Amino acid sequence: MPFLVGDGMTCILGIDPGSRHTGYGLVSQVGGRLELVACGTISTSDREMPPRLATIFSGLERVMAEFSPDEVSVEQVFMARNADSALKLGQARGAAIAAVVRDGVPVFEYSARQVKQALVGRGGAEKRQVAQMVCHLLRLDETPQADAADALAIAICHAHMRTSLARIAGARSVRRRRVR
């Protein structure tokens, strides 16, 4: 059952889709504690888009098979100035989502602004600040590659959101019991 934070561990996969580099990051959440499971980048070298999408799809299929995450979080497409870039990003994002939904894992989407807000406290934070918070929150000695750090930030954002929603649900049930 997604979005319930209990005593058990939840493995969250964060995905930062890109047509040339797709970052992925997995964190485990036990209560309020987060730990790095794995992270990396799926890089494509083909010039044509269809083989790039196949590389993203198969790369994330391998990640799913190896780590079996409980939930997946993906960055939403932002409106870019270049329509062609936005279309390519949307296609990469579609390939990523298609690779993970096959296993029936719930997918949650967050804007870049939401991720920055959850980690740094400001929606307009710089990438460097987000990467520093990723290192701090996961107690890492060195900063992961940029796309992997972004993916970890997306996973951490989801972990924070699911914890907050669980607290809200708990508060509602307490209030309901008092009203009776």
Residue pairs with C-beta under 8 A, 6 or more apart in sequence:
2 70
2 71
2 106
2 162
3 162
3 165
3 166
4 166
4 169
5 29
5 31
5 162
5 163
5 166
7 30
7 31
8 30
9 28
9 29
9 30
10 28
10 29
10 30
10 70
10 71
10 159
10 162
11 26
11 27
11 28
11 29
11 37
11 67
11 68
11 69
11 70
11 71
12 26
12 27
12 28
12 29
12 69
12 70
12 71
12 72
12 73
12 155
12 158
12 159
13 24
13 25
13 26
13 63
13 64
13 67
13 69
13 71
13 72
13 73
13 100
13 105
13 155
14 23
14 24
14 25
14 26
14 27
14 72
14 73
14 74
14 151
14 152
14 153
14 154
14 155
14 156
14 157
14 158
15 22
15 23
15 24
15 60
15 72
15 73
15 74
15 75
15 96
15 100
15 151
15 154
16 22
16 23
16 24
16 25
16 75
16 147
16 148
16 150
16 151
16 153
16 154
17 56
17 74
17 75
17 89
17 92
17 93
17 95
17 96
18 89
18 92
18 147
19 44
19 49
19 52
19 88
19 89
19 91
19 92
20 43
20 44
20 52
21 41
21 42
21 43
21 44
21 147
22 41
22 42
22 56
22 59
22 60
22 92
22 96
22 147
23 39
23 40
23 41
23 42
23 145
23 146
23 147
23 148
23 149
23 150
23 151
24 38
24 39
24 40
24 41
24 42
24 59
24 60
24 63
24 148
24 151
25 36
25 38
25 39
25 144
25 148
25 149
25 151
25 152
25 153
25 154
25 155
26 36
26 37
26 38
26 39
26 63
26 67
26 69
26 155
27 34
27 35
27 36
27 37
27 138
27 152
27 155
27 156
27 159
28 34
28 35
28 37
29 159
29 162
29 163
32 163
34 137
34 138
34 156
34 159
35 138
36 138
36 140
36 152
37 67
38 63
38 67
39 144
39 145
39 148
39 149
39 151
39 152
40 63
40 145
40 148
41 145
41 147
41 148
42 55
42 56
42 59
42 60
44 51
44 52
44 55
44 56
46 52
46 55
49 88
49 91
52 92
53 91
53 92
53 94
53 95
54 95
56 92
56 95
56 96
56 99
57 95
57 96
57 98
57 99
58 99
59 99
60 95
60 96
60 99
60 100
61 99
61 102
64 99
64 100
64 102
64 103
64 105
68 103
69 100
69 105
70 105
71 105
71 106
71 107
71 108
71 158
71 162
72 100
72 105
72 106
72 107
72 108
73 107
73 108
73 109
73 110
73 154
73 155
73 157
73 158
74 93
74 96
74 97
74 107
74 108
74 109
74 110
74 154
75 93
75 109
75 110
75 111
75 112
75 115
75 150
75 154
76 109
76 110
76 111
76 112
77 86
77 89
77 90
77 93
78 86
78 111
78 112
79 86
80 86
80 89
97 107
100 107
101 107
108 158
108 161
110 118
110 154
110 157
110 158
110 161
113 123
113 124
114 123
114 157
115 130
115 150
115 153
115 154
115 157
116 122
116 123
116 124
116 125
116 129
116 130
116 153
117 123
117 125
118 156
118 157
118 160
118 161
119 125
119 130
119 133
119 134
119 137
119 153
119 156
119 157
120 129
120 130
120 133
127 146
127 150
130 149
130 150
130 153
131 143
131 144
131 146
131 149
131 153
132 143
133 153
133 156
134 140
134 143
134 144
134 149
134 152
134 153
134 156
135 141
135 142
135 143
137 156
138 152
138 156
143 149
144 152
